Amino acid sequence: FESDVFFLTLFGKKLRLPRLVSPGTLRIEHTDEGGGEFTFSLRLTHALFGELVFQRARFHDMMES
């Protein structure tokens, strides 16, 4: 999943943020690792400031233990 469009809701109105004030491009990945495990990663990258946020986590499905 990748998104580069962000919105602000004010007084019940949904307003699209201009790219100039947008936090950047958000990319989310979900990767099946097999055996009931998956990796989730999130990356937020700004055109001028570069990578702002990066997170990667590995999860294990407790139901498959």
N, C-alpha and C positions, 0 to 999 in steps of 0.2 A: 504494500500500500504506500502510495506517495501522494502528498498534498502540498500545494504551494499557494493555496487560497485560504484566507482566514477571515472570520467575521466577528463583529462586535454587536451585541444586542443592547440597544438603548431605548428605554421607554416603549418596549414591545416591537421595535423596528430592528430588523436584521440588516446591518450595514457591512459591506465588503471593505476590508482594510486595503488601502493603497499599498503597492509593493514597497514604497519608500519606508513605511512604518510596520511592515509585515515582519514577523520573526524569522522568515526564511522558508526553507523546504523541509518538510517533515517526512521521514521515511521510516516505516515500521515493517519488520520482517518476522515471520513465524516459520521456523524450520523444524520439520519432524525429524527427530534423531533416531527413531525406532525404539523399541522396548518401552514404550510409554513415556519417552522423554521428548521434550522439544526445547528449542532455543528461541527466545524472544529478544529482538533488538530494536532500539529506537535511536534515531539520529536526527538532530535538528541542525541544519546548516544555513547560515546567513551569507548572502552574496558578498558583502563587504567584510564581515567579521569572522567568517569561516565557521568551523564547527562550534556550536554553542552547548549542545547536550549530546552525550552518547551514553547509552546504557545497553548492556547485554546480560541476560540472565538465562540460566538453564533450569528447567522445571521437570519434575518427575510426577507422573500420574499415580497418586496413592492407591487408586483402585486396581492398578496392575501390579502391585507389589506382591 
